[in-house]
Amino acid sequence: MEEINVKHLAKLSRLRFDEVSEAKMAHDMREIVGMVAKLPDFEETRLALDVNDRMELRKDEVGASLTREQVLSNAPKTEAGCVVVPKTVE
């Protein structure tokens, strides 16, 4: 299996952690990738539903939200209290 570059992924996702956490993250990610690699291939695009498994969803609940300052503190670029994103369409 190809080695996972945790430092690069952390940079892309704007995460910071120490060397111990980095090693644990690399181990966990290898475990996840290995688990996904073991999943069987499906020929059929529709899966049969199990009528005995109701798959109940959790109820939506209003919770604490982030302040504008917290949201903007993690943005790479801001202007006039808004997040600036790269132009993608002419």
BAFI-724005 format. One record per residue (C-alpha): residue in one letter; chain; x, y, z. Coordinates in nm, 3 decimals. Example, Ala and Ser with C-alpha at 12.3 -4.5 7.8 and 13.67 -1.06 7.14 Angstrom:
2
{guse:A	kolmar:A	u:1.230	v:-0.450	w:0.780}
{guse:S	kolmar:A	u:1.367	v:-0.106	w:0.714}
***
This chain:
90
{guse:M	kolmar:A	u:0.000	v:0.000	w:0.000}
{guse:E	kolmar:A	u:0.124	v:0.347	w:-0.084}
{guse:E	kolmar:A	u:0.234	v:0.560	w:0.211}
{guse:I	kolmar:A	u:-0.009	v:0.836	w:0.310}
{guse:N	kolmar:A	u:0.147	v:1.183	w:0.332}
{guse:V	kolmar:A	u:-0.021	v:1.303	w:0.652}
{guse:K	kolmar:A	u:0.173	v:1.631	w:0.661}
{guse:H	kolmar:A	u:0.048	v:1.721	w:0.313}
{guse:L	kolmar:A	u:-0.312	v:1.630	w:0.399}
{guse:A	kolmar:A	u:-0.288	v:1.832	w:0.721}
{guse:K	kolmar:A	u:-0.165	v:2.133	w:0.526}
{guse:L	kolmar:A	u:-0.449	v:2.102	w:0.273}
{guse:S	kolmar:A	u:-0.709	v:2.074	w:0.549}
{guse:R	kolmar:A	u:-0.542	v:2.341	w:0.763}
{guse:L	kolmar:A	u:-0.482	v:2.106	w:1.058}
{guse:R	kolmar:A	u:-0.194	v:2.112	w:1.301}
{guse:F	kolmar:A	u:-0.085	v:1.832	w:1.531}
{guse:D	kolmar:A	u:0.228	v:1.708	w:1.706}
{guse:E	kolmar:A	u:0.443	v:1.413	w:1.596}
{guse:V	kolmar:A	u:0.261	v:1.163	w:1.821}
{guse:S	kolmar:A	u:-0.076	v:1.267	w:1.680}
{guse:E	kolmar:A	u:0.071	v:1.262	w:1.328}
{guse:A	kolmar:A	u:0.185	v:0.901	w:1.373}
{guse:K	kolmar:A	u:-0.157	v:0.802	w:1.510}
{guse:M	kolmar:A	u:-0.332	v:0.982	w:1.222}
{guse:A	kolmar:A	u:-0.112	v:0.800	w:0.967}
{guse:H	kolmar:A	u:-0.189	v:0.465	w:1.132}
{guse:D	kolmar:A	u:-0.565	v:0.538	w:1.143}
{guse:M	kolmar:A	u:-0.569	v:0.648	w:0.780}
{guse:R	kolmar:A	u:-0.385	v:0.333	w:0.670}
{guse:E	kolmar:A	u:-0.644	v:0.127	w:0.860}
{guse:I	kolmar:A	u:-0.931	v:0.312	w:0.689}
{guse:V	kolmar:A	u:-0.778	v:0.277	w:0.341}
{guse:G	kolmar:A	u:-0.713	v:-0.092	w:0.407}
{guse:M	kolmar:A	u:-1.072	v:-0.144	w:0.520}
{guse:V	kolmar:A	u:-1.208	v:0.030	w:0.210}
{guse:A	kolmar:A	u:-0.976	v:-0.174	w:-0.014}
{guse:K	kolmar:A	u:-1.127	v:-0.494	w:0.131}
{guse:L	kolmar:A	u:-1.484	v:-0.392	w:0.046}
{guse:P	kolmar:A	u:-1.635	v:-0.610	w:-0.225}
{guse:D	kolmar:A	u:-1.699	v:-0.471	w:-0.571}
{guse:F	kolmar:A	u:-2.065	v:-0.432	w:-0.657}
{guse:E	kolmar:A	u:-2.190	v:-0.507	w:-1.004}
{guse:E	kolmar:A	u:-2.543	v:-0.397	w:-0.915}
{guse:T	kolmar:A	u:-2.593	v:-0.025	w:-0.854}
{guse:R	kolmar:A	u:-2.911	v:-0.077	w:-0.649}
{guse:L	kolmar:A	u:-2.883	v:-0.250	w:-0.314}
{guse:A	kolmar:A	u:-3.168	v:-0.452	w:-0.170}
{guse:L	kolmar:A	u:-3.328	v:-0.287	w:0.130}
{guse:D	kolmar:A	u:-3.367	v:-0.481	w:0.451}
{guse:V	kolmar:A	u:-3.722	v:-0.422	w:0.577}
{guse:N	kolmar:A	u:-3.612	v:-0.526	w:0.927}
{guse:D	kolmar:A	u:-3.350	v:-0.250	w:0.944}
{guse:R	kolmar:A	u:-3.542	v:0.074	w:0.980}
{guse:M	kolmar:A	u:-3.232	v:0.297	w:0.968}
{guse:E	kolmar:A	u:-3.382	v:0.563	w:1.191}
{guse:L	kolmar:A	u:-3.221	v:0.902	w:1.150}
{guse:R	kolmar:A	u:-3.135	v:1.127	w:1.440}
{guse:K	kolmar:A	u:-3.357	v:1.427	w:1.503}
{guse:D	kolmar:A	u:-3.228	v:1.766	w:1.396}
{guse:E	kolmar:A	u:-3.144	v:1.974	w:1.697}
{guse:V	kolmar:A	u:-3.036	v:2.335	w:1.711}
{guse:G	kolmar:A	u:-2.698	v:2.365	w:1.876}
{guse:A	kolmar:A	u:-2.422	v:2.615	w:1.932}
{guse:S	kolmar:A	u:-2.281	v:2.772	w:1.618}
{guse:L	kolmar:A	u:-1.949	v:2.939	w:1.541}
{guse:T	kolmar:A	u:-1.909	v:3.314	w:1.565}
{guse:R	kolmar:A	u:-1.814	v:3.511	w:1.254}
{guse:E	kolmar:A	u:-1.469	v:3.567	w:1.402}
{guse:Q	kolmar:A	u:-1.418	v:3.193	w:1.454}
{guse:V	kolmar:A	u:-1.521	v:3.116	w:1.096}
{guse:L	kolmar:A	u:-1.306	v:3.390	w:0.945}
{guse:S	kolmar:A	u:-1.003	v:3.298	w:1.158}
{guse:N	kolmar:A	u:-0.969	v:2.970	w:0.965}
{guse:A	kolmar:A	u:-1.021	v:3.119	w:0.618}
{guse:P	kolmar:A	u:-0.708	v:3.164	w:0.405}
{guse:K	kolmar:A	u:-0.830	v:3.502	w:0.277}
{guse:T	kolmar:A	u:-1.101	v:3.740	w:0.399}
{guse:E	kolmar:A	u:-1.230	v:4.078	w:0.292}
{guse:A	kolmar:A	u:-1.496	v:4.302	w:0.449}
{guse:G	kolmar:A	u:-1.602	v:4.027	w:0.690}
{guse:C	kolmar:A	u:-1.644	v:3.764	w:0.417}
{guse:V	kolmar:A	u:-1.444	v:3.464	w:0.298}
{guse:V	kolmar:A	u:-1.273	v:3.530	w:-0.037}
{guse:V	kolmar:A	u:-1.270	v:3.229	w:-0.271}
{guse:P	kolmar:A	u:-1.085	v:3.188	w:-0.602}
{guse:K	kolmar:A	u:-1.275	v:3.276	w:-0.917}
{guse:T	kolmar:A	u:-1.379	v:2.958	w:-1.096}
{guse:V	kolmar:A	u:-1.604	v:3.087	w:-1.375}
{guse:E	kolmar:A	u:-1.531	v:3.369	w:-1.616}
***
